[in-house]
Amino acid sequence: MKIQPIYDKAKEKCSWCNLPGEDKRYLLLESEHWYTFLADEQDYIGRCILVSKSHCESLSELSEDEWKDLHEQIKIVENCMKSLLGADLCNWSCLMNSFFKEEQPCPHVHFHVRPRYSRPVEINGRSYSDEEFGHHYERKKKKKICEEDRETIYQKMKAWLEEQQ
């Protein structure tokens, strides 16, 4: 059970609860309980972040309705990544370690999804390969896509998701 005054105070300093409008530019999908953004770091083509709309600091705080909605969002996002981008599989993670680098941590439940590809992905005439396919994803991957290709991925994913609704 959430203790409201504590959560109200936490929300004041939470980076996800106070996301500036500019950072919402790459919003792909919104449901009752979740936002899905195309991630800033496109080290894996189509990488997204699903963020809880409510300020939950732990997975155990998610309500049954939030879990059900998350399940639906996972199905939609994976279908997009596989159908549109050609992903073979999707790696999901909810680690939240970075929040605890702060003196006063303020975690917020969110998931990273990294689509994985056995074949190169072509975007605007440029080819991107998943060199670690079949292995754990690389955390500090150096090769990233250019901004033009990120924008193209966003536009294509957004259009595909809108068609599905």
C-alpha angles and dihedrals in degrees: 000000000000120000100220102207091053091048093047089055092045091050090058091066099029112119093209094047090050100040109159118239091248090060090053090062093102096051106145104173139008127194133172093280107014144056120205117204132182101243121248089231109065095185085134113040109254095009109171140186123219111204128193113240090214122066102254117162096192138029089242089066094062114109123233089254091052090051092049091049091047089054090054092047091050091054092049095046094046091048090052093048093048099039100039105027100029097239115172094205142347127236114210126197137175105182106141092186094134092066089065093059086078122088089236106029119209107186122192123192113252137145131221118212120196115190112215126212132200089192132047117270117226120213123171091340094309122115124218123190129198097226092183096050109148091025136078112289118263111249098205100035111176100201112080133163126258122258093252091057092045090054090049091051091048093050093047094046092045092050092046092050092048090051090055094056 
